Amino acid sequence: MRAIALVLLLCTIWGVQQVVMKGVAADVAPTMQLAIRFAGASIFFGLLVALREGRRAFADGTWWSGLCLGLMFSLEFVFVGAALVHTTAAHTIVFLYSAPIFTALGLQFIPEERLGGVQWMGITAAFFGIVVAFVGPGSRPVSEPILGDLLALLGGAAWGLSNVVLRRGRVGGASTAKTVLYQVGVATLVLFAFASVTGQTRLVLSGAAILALLFQTLFISIISYLVWFWLLRRYLTSRLMLLSLLTPLFGVLFGALLLREPIESRFAIGSLLVLAGISIVNGRLARKPPA
């Protein structure tokens, strides 16, 4: 119950970030927001790792798998940013949250992570619920190219596979602070470069923009990541990833409450399917066996 409560809290925070980013997008381009918040998190986690481990911080054999983890993490946000140019936010969310499927597939060779037939039915129901909730008649123009959907799917694959790297690579044995540092550090470099190449460098430091960047840096890129990776070390990754499907649902709810965006009936039906699928897979959120 504690794990489920923590994941629900994380989904709430990650859901409201969509509203925060959208609210200040006119002042700071979304890609630039991501790059700035990851830069702030890199400074925090870099200092934390230096204080705890000193000069031999990266002499534990985690360097290459850590860089791979950081690259997967970075690609997720690059693909999502590019997808939003070509398709709707709804379609982007749907295909991004295919990540639990890629995680489950990548972890099928680990006995305790392997899902049974009933649990795969739960994943299918949950993902179908996301599709129902966010995709429907009028959700995008018929002439809209499929490129954006494919980019968002690649973002979901990158996110899902980053959890496989964390579970199976040497970086999984590193401290939580170092694990997050690999991700936010690489993401800072990649996203600043991507923002520069694509011209998404708009930055107007209004009061709202400063508050939004502080919220994203402190609560999302530092606190929520610390909690998330602590959970990944204690509970089975495939189960936790499925719970993350609640994030876009929270995002829509906050959009309705704070931005007065409408909620359609299909959203309610899709939400019920997501909850049903999560209940099937996570009837009991299993701990990892001791190493």
C-alpha positions in Angstrom: 0.0 0.0 0.0 2.9 2.4 0.7 4.3 1.7 -2.8 1.0 2.2 -4.5 0.4 5.4 -2.5 3.8 6.8 -3.5 3.3 5.9 -7.2 -0.1 7.6 -7.1 1.6 10.7 -5.7 4.2 10.6 -8.4 1.5 10.2 -11.1 -0.2 13.3 -9.7 3.0 15.4 -9.8 3.9 14.1 -13.3 0.3 14.8 -14.4 0.3 18.4 -13.2 3.7 19.1 -14.9 1.9 18.9 -18.3 -0.4 21.7 -17.2 2.6 23.7 -15.8 4.7 23.3 -19.0 1.7 24.2 -21.2 0.9 27.3 -19.1 4.3 28.9 -19.6 5.1 27.5 -23.1 4.7 31.1 -24.6 7.6 32.2 -22.4 9.8 29.2 -22.4 9.8 26.6 -25.2 9.0 23.1 -23.8 12.3 21.6 -24.9 14.1 24.5 -23.2 12.1 23.9 -20.0 13.2 20.3 -20.0 16.9 21.2 -20.6 16.9 23.8 -17.8 15.3 21.6 -15.2 17.6 18.7 -16.0 20.6 21.1 -15.8 19.5 22.2 -12.3 19.0 18.5 -11.3 22.5 17.6 -12.7 24.1 20.2 -10.4 22.2 18.8 -7.3 22.9 15.2 -8.0 26.5 15.9 -9.2 27.3 17.6 -5.8 25.5 14.8 -3.9 27.5 12.0 -5.7 30.8 14.0 -5.2 30.2 14.5 -1.5 29.3 10.8 -1.0 31.7 9.0 -3.2 34.5 11.5 -4.1 37.0 11.0 -6.9 36.2 7.3 -7.4 32.5 7.9 -8.0 32.6 6.4 -11.5 35.2 3.7 -10.9 32.5 1.1 -10.1 32.0 -0.3 -13.6 28.7 1.5 -14.1 30.0 4.1 -16.6 28.9 2.5 -19.9 25.5 1.2 -18.8 25.0 4.5 -17.1 25.6 6.4 -20.3 23.3 4.0 -22.1 20.6 4.7 -19.5 21.1 8.4 -19.9 20.9 8.1 -23.7 17.6 6.2 -23.5 16.2 8.8 -21.1 17.3 11.6 -23.4 15.8 10.0 -26.5 12.4 9.7 -24.8 12.2 13.5 -24.5 13.7 14.2 -27.9 11.1 11.9 -29.6 8.2 13.4 -27.6 9.3 17.0 -28.4 9.5 16.1 -32.1 6.2 14.1 -32.1 4.3 17.1 -30.8 5.3 19.0 -33.9 3.6 16.4 -36.2 0.7 15.1 -34.2 -1.7 16.0 -31.4 -0.8 15.9 -27.7 -3.5 13.2 -27.2 -1.8 10.9 -29.7 1.6 11.6 -28.3 0.4 10.6 -24.8 -1.1 7.4 -26.1 2.0 6.2 -27.8 4.4 7.4 -25.1 2.5 5.4 -22.5 3.2 2.2 -24.5 6.4 2.2 -22.4 5.1 -0.5 -19.9 4.7 -2.9 -22.8 8.3 -2.4 -23.9 9.5 -2.8 -20.3 7.5 -6.0 -19.8 8.9 -7.4 -23.1 12.4 -6.6 -22.2 12.2 -8.1 -18.7 10.6 -11.4 -19.7 13.9 -13.2 -19.3 14.0 -12.4 -15.6 11.8 -15.0 -13.8 10.3 -12.8 -11.1 9.5 -10.0 -13.6 7.8 -12.4 -16.1 4.1 -11.7 -16.6 1.5 -14.5 -17.0 -1.3 -14.6 -19.5 -3.8 -12.9 -17.2 -1.4 -10.1 -16.4 -0.8 -9.5 -20.2 -4.6 -9.2 -20.5 -4.4 -6.5 -17.8 -1.7 -4.6 -19.7 -3.7 -4.9 -22.9 -6.9 -3.6 -21.1 -4.9 -0.7 -19.6 -3.3 0.4 -22.8 -6.6 0.0 -24.7 -8.1 2.3 -22.0 -5.5 5.0 -22.8 -6.3 4.7 -26.5 -10.1 5.1 -25.7 -9.5 8.0 -23.4 -7.3 10.0 -25.7 -8.1 9.0 -29.2 -11.4 9.3 -30.9 -13.4 11.1 -33.7 -12.0 14.6 -34.2 -8.9 14.0 -32.1 -6.8 15.0 -35.1 -7.2 15.9 -38.8 -7.5 13.0 -41.2 -4.7 14.4 -43.3 -2.2 14.5 -40.3 0.9 12.4 -41.1 1.6 9.3 -39.1 5.2 10.4 -38.5 4.3 12.1 -35.2 2.7 8.9 -33.9 5.7 6.9 -34.8 8.0 9.4 -33.1 5.9 9.2 -29.9 6.0 5.4 -30.1 9.8 5.6 -30.3 9.7 7.8 -27.2 7.6 5.1 -25.4 10.2 2.5 -26.5 13.1 4.6 -25.2 11.4 5.0 -21.9 10.5 1.4 -21.6 14.0 0.2 -22.5 15.6 2.6 -20.1 14.0 0.6 -17.3 15.3 -2.6 -18.8 18.8 -1.1 -18.8 18.3 0.0 -15.2 17.1 -3.5 -14.2 19.6 -5.6 -16.1 22.7 -3.3 -16.4 25.5 -2.6 -14.0 24.0 0.8 -13.3 21.2 -0.9 -11.4 23.7 -1.5 -8.6 24.7 2.1 -8.4 23.4 4.5 -5.8 20.1 6.2 -6.5 21.8 9.6 -6.8 24.3 8.3 -9.3 21.6 6.6 -11.3 19.6 9.8 -11.6 22.8 11.8 -12.4 23.5 9.6 -15.4 20.1 10.3 -16.8 19.7 14.1 -16.1 23.3 14.8 -17.0 23.1 13.2 -20.4 19.7 14.6 -21.0 20.9 18.2 -20.2 23.5 18.0 -23.0 21.3 16.2 -25.5 18.3 18.5 -25.0 20.2 21.8 -25.0 21.8 20.6 -28.3 18.4 19.6 -29.7 16.8 22.9 -28.7 19.6 24.8 -30.4 19.4 22.8 -33.6 15.7 23.0 -33.9 15.4 26.7 -32.8 13.5 26.0 -29.6 15.5 28.3 -27.5 12.8 30.8 -26.5 13.4 32.0 -23.0 11.5 34.8 -21.3 11.9 34.8 -17.5 8.5 36.0 -16.4 7.4 35.4 -12.8 5.3 32.4 -13.9 8.1 31.0 -15.9 10.5 31.2 -13.0 8.0 29.5 -10.7 7.3 26.8 -13.3 11.0 26.1 -13.7 11.6 25.9 -10.0 8.7 23.5 -9.6 9.9 21.3 -12.4 13.5 21.2 -11.2 12.8 20.7 -7.5 9.7 18.5 -7.4 9.9 16.7 -10.7 13.6 16.3 -11.6 14.9 15.9 -8.0 12.3 14.7 -5.5 10.1 12.6 -7.8 13.0 10.9 -9.5 14.6 10.1 -6.1 11.3 8.4 -5.0 10.8 6.7 -8.4 14.2 5.1 -8.5 14.0 4.1 -4.8 10.7 2.3 -5.7 12.4 0.6 -8.8 15.0 -0.9 -6.5 12.5 -2.4 -4.1 9.5 -3.4 -6.3 9.2 -5.2 -9.6 9.7 -2.8 -12.5 7.0 -4.2 -14.8 4.3 -3.6 -12.1 5.4 -0.1 -11.3 5.5 0.9 -14.9 1.9 -0.2 -15.4 0.9 2.1 -12.5 2.5 5.0 -14.4 -0.4 4.8 -16.9 -2.4 6.8 -14.5 -0.2 9.9 -15.2 -1.9 11.1 -18.4 -5.3 10.6 -16.7 -4.2 12.9 -13.9 -2.9 15.3 -16.6 -6.3 15.6 -18.2 -8.0 16.0 -14.8 -5.7 18.9 -13.9 -6.2 20.4 -17.3 -9.9 20.4 -16.7 -9.5 21.9 -13.2 -6.9 24.5 -13.9 -7.2 25.2 -17.6 -10.9 24.5 -17.9 -10.3 21.9 -20.7 -13.3 19.7 -21.4 -13.5 16.0 -20.3 -15.4 13.8 -22.8 -17.3 10.6 -22.0 -14.7 8.4 -23.7 -12.2 9.7 -21.2 -14.3 8.3 -18.3 -14.7 4.9 -20.1 -11.0 4.8 -20.9 -10.1 5.6 -17.3 -12.1 2.7 -16.0 -10.3 0.3 -18.4 -7.0 1.6 -17.2 -7.9 1.1 -13.6 -9.2 -2.4 -14.4 -6.0 -3.4 -16.2 -3.8 -2.0 -13.3 -5.9 -4.0 -10.8 -5.4 -7.2 -12.8 -1.6 -6.9 -13.0 -1.1 -5.3 -9.6 -3.5 -7.2 -7.4 -0.4 -7.5 -5.2 2.5 -5.3 -5.9 5.4 -7.8 -5.5 8.8 -6.9 -4.0 12.0 -7.8 -5.7 13.7 -10.9 -4.2 16.8 -10.0 -2.2 20.0 -9.8 -4.2 
